[in-house]
């Protein structure tokens, strides 16, 4: 029995199991040189090792791997000038359970941002994306509009607030052409938040 279903490995020789496998065998007056029991015991260990992940990549997961509240670390080895944690370790589709914004079009009125979605699905709370603008915003009500793949149909449209603010007016020059800005969606408050205003 390589694993007990909860991750614990218990040794077994086919007749007895646990940390005292061979003591139990001796107590049962079974010869300790019993070939069949030794083969069964060794194969049990081999089966357990076959179910583990090898650090050289020879074995791969066969089910989801719960992290138990921990995280993967030290994954930023560089290759061709790009950190591998961004290049291939974890793609954005694995990190955000919704569509990925692309195709930015900042309106000429300076009061909204239009984004095209790869997958126009319901946005999860805390959905993050970055934007660049081609003009600084003016003071006033600002809107984020998410478009479907045709680039025309409005899928989603809600107001943009400063992070933590309830004021519908976005101050002038909160969005500037010289920076990329982080924006987050709040399901609870039904609005977008600008996390890093320029001013």
C-alpha positions as CSV (number, residue, x, y, z in Angstrom):
1,X,0.0,0.0,0.0
2,X,2.2,2.9,-1.2
3,X,-0.1,5.6,0.2
4,X,-3.1,5.4,2.6
5,X,-5.1,8.0,0.6
6,X,-4.0,10.8,2.9
7,X,-0.4,10.9,1.8
8,X,1.1,8.7,4.5
9,X,3.2,5.8,3.4
10,X,2.9,2.5,5.4
11,X,5.4,-0.3,4.8
12,X,3.9,-3.7,4.1
13,X,5.2,-7.1,3.2
14,X,1.9,-8.4,2.1
15,X,0.9,-9.9,5.5
16,X,1.9,-7.2,8.0
17,X,1.9,-3.4,7.8
18,X,3.4,-0.5,9.6
19,X,6.6,0.4,11.4
20,X,6.9,-3.0,13.0
21,X,6.3,-5.0,9.8
22,X,9.2,-7.4,10.4
23,X,8.7,-7.6,14.2
24,X,5.2,-8.8,13.5
25,X,6.5,-11.3,10.9
26,X,9.0,-12.7,13.5
27,X,6.3,-12.8,16.2
28,X,4.2,-14.9,13.8
29,X,7.1,-17.4,13.5
30,X,7.6,-16.7,9.8
31,X,11.2,-17.0,8.7
32,X,12.8,-13.6,8.2
33,X,14.4,-15.0,5.0
34,X,11.1,-15.6,3.4
35,X,11.8,-14.6,-0.2
36,X,8.1,-13.9,-1.1
37,X,7.7,-11.5,1.9
38,X,10.9,-9.7,1.1
39,X,9.9,-9.3,-2.6
40,X,6.4,-8.0,-1.6
41,X,8.0,-5.6,0.9
42,X,10.5,-4.2,-1.6
43,X,7.9,-3.9,-4.3
44,X,5.6,-2.0,-1.9
45,X,8.4,0.5,-1.5
46,X,9.0,0.6,-5.3
47,X,5.3,1.3,-5.8
48,X,5.5,4.2,-3.3
49,X,8.5,5.7,-5.0
50,X,6.8,5.4,-8.4
51,X,4.0,7.7,-7.1
52,X,6.4,10.4,-6.0
53,X,7.5,13.5,-8.0
54,X,11.2,13.2,-9.0
55,X,13.2,16.4,-9.0
56,X,14.7,15.7,-12.4
57,X,11.3,15.9,-14.1
58,X,11.2,12.2,-14.9
59,X,7.7,11.8,-13.3
60,X,4.7,14.1,-13.7
61,X,1.6,14.8,-11.6
62,X,-1.4,12.6,-12.3
63,X,-3.8,14.7,-10.2
64,X,-4.2,18.3,-8.8
65,X,-1.6,19.1,-6.2
66,X,-3.0,21.0,-3.2
67,X,-0.4,23.5,-1.9
68,X,-1.7,23.4,1.7
69,X,-1.4,27.2,1.9
70,X,2.2,27.3,0.7
71,X,3.5,28.6,-2.6
72,X,6.1,27.7,-5.2
73,X,9.2,29.8,-4.8
74,X,12.6,30.4,-6.5
75,X,11.1,30.0,-10.0
76,X,12.7,33.1,-11.6
77,X,15.6,31.6,-13.5
78,X,16.3,33.7,-16.5
79,X,16.3,32.4,-20.1
80,X,16.8,34.6,-23.1
81,X,16.5,37.7,-20.9
82,X,13.0,36.6,-19.6
83,X,12.2,35.3,-16.1
84,X,10.9,31.7,-16.5
85,X,8.2,32.4,-13.9
86,X,6.6,34.7,-16.5
87,X,7.8,33.0,-19.7
88,X,6.7,29.4,-19.1
89,X,6.3,28.5,-15.4
90,X,2.7,29.8,-15.0
91,X,0.7,31.3,-17.8
92,X,-1.9,34.0,-17.2
93,X,-4.8,31.6,-17.9
94,X,-3.7,29.5,-14.9
95,X,-3.6,32.6,-12.7
96,X,-6.8,34.3,-13.5
97,X,-10.1,32.4,-13.9
98,X,-11.5,34.7,-16.6
99,X,-10.7,36.4,-19.9
100,X,-7.5,38.1,-20.6
101,X,-7.8,41.8,-21.7
102,X,-6.1,42.9,-24.9
103,X,-6.5,45.3,-27.7
104,X,-6.5,48.5,-25.7
105,X,-8.4,51.5,-27.2
106,X,-8.5,54.7,-25.2
107,X,-11.4,56.8,-26.3
108,X,-10.8,60.3,-27.7
109,X,-13.0,61.9,-25.0
110,X,-10.6,60.8,-22.3
111,X,-13.4,59.4,-20.1
112,X,-13.2,55.7,-20.7
113,X,-11.0,52.7,-21.5
114,X,-12.1,50.0,-23.9
115,X,-10.6,46.6,-23.7
116,X,-11.2,43.5,-25.8
117,X,-11.4,40.2,-24.0
118,X,-10.0,36.9,-25.2
119,X,-12.8,35.1,-23.3
120,X,-15.8,37.4,-22.3
121,X,-16.8,35.6,-19.2
122,X,-18.0,36.8,-15.8
123,X,-15.2,38.6,-14.1
124,X,-14.1,37.1,-10.7
125,X,-13.6,39.4,-7.7
126,X,-10.1,40.8,-7.7
127,X,-9.6,40.3,-11.4
128,X,-6.4,42.3,-12.3
129,X,-5.1,43.8,-15.5
130,X,-2.8,46.7,-16.6
131,X,-3.6,49.5,-19.0
132,X,-1.6,52.1,-20.9
133,X,-3.3,55.3,-22.0
134,X,-2.6,57.6,-24.9
135,X,-3.6,60.7,-23.0
136,X,-3.9,61.8,-19.4
137,X,-7.4,61.7,-18.0
138,X,-9.4,64.8,-17.2
139,X,-11.3,65.1,-13.9
140,X,-14.7,63.4,-14.1
141,X,-16.6,60.1,-14.3
142,X,-14.4,57.4,-15.8
143,X,-15.6,54.1,-17.3
144,X,-14.1,50.8,-18.1
145,X,-15.8,49.1,-21.0
146,X,-15.0,45.4,-21.8
147,X,-15.7,44.4,-25.4
148,X,-16.4,41.0,-26.8
149,X,-14.1,39.4,-29.4
150,X,-15.7,41.4,-32.3
151,X,-14.2,44.5,-30.7
152,X,-17.6,46.3,-31.0
153,X,-20.2,44.6,-28.7
154,X,-20.0,46.0,-25.1
155,X,-19.9,43.0,-22.7
156,X,-19.3,44.9,-19.5
157,X,-19.3,48.6,-18.5
158,X,-18.7,50.0,-15.0
159,X,-17.1,53.0,-13.3
160,X,-13.5,53.4,-12.3
161,X,-12.7,54.7,-8.8
162,X,-9.5,55.4,-6.9
163,X,-8.6,52.4,-4.8
164,X,-10.7,52.5,-1.6
165,X,-12.6,55.6,-2.7
166,X,-16.4,56.0,-3.1
167,X,-16.1,59.3,-5.0
168,X,-17.4,58.8,-8.6
169,X,-15.1,61.6,-9.8
170,X,-11.7,60.4,-10.9
171,X,-9.2,63.2,-10.3
172,X,-7.3,64.6,-13.3
173,X,-4.0,62.9,-14.2
174,X,-4.7,59.8,-12.2
175,X,-4.0,57.9,-15.5
176,X,-1.0,59.2,-17.4
177,X,0.8,58.2,-20.6
178,X,4.1,57.7,-18.9
179,X,3.0,54.7,-16.8
180,X,1.2,51.4,-16.9
181,X,-1.6,51.3,-14.4
182,X,-3.0,48.4,-12.4
183,X,-6.8,48.1,-12.3
184,X,-8.8,45.6,-10.3
185,X,-12.5,44.5,-10.5
186,X,-14.6,44.5,-7.3
187,X,-17.6,42.2,-7.4
188,X,-18.8,43.4,-4.0
189,X,-18.8,47.1,-5.0
190,X,-19.6,46.5,-8.7
191,X,-16.9,48.8,-9.9
192,X,-13.2,48.9,-11.0
193,X,-10.5,50.3,-8.8
194,X,-7.3,52.1,-10.0
195,X,-4.7,50.7,-7.7
196,X,-1.7,53.0,-8.6
197,X,-2.9,56.5,-9.6
198,X,-0.2,58.8,-10.8
199,X,-1.3,61.6,-8.6
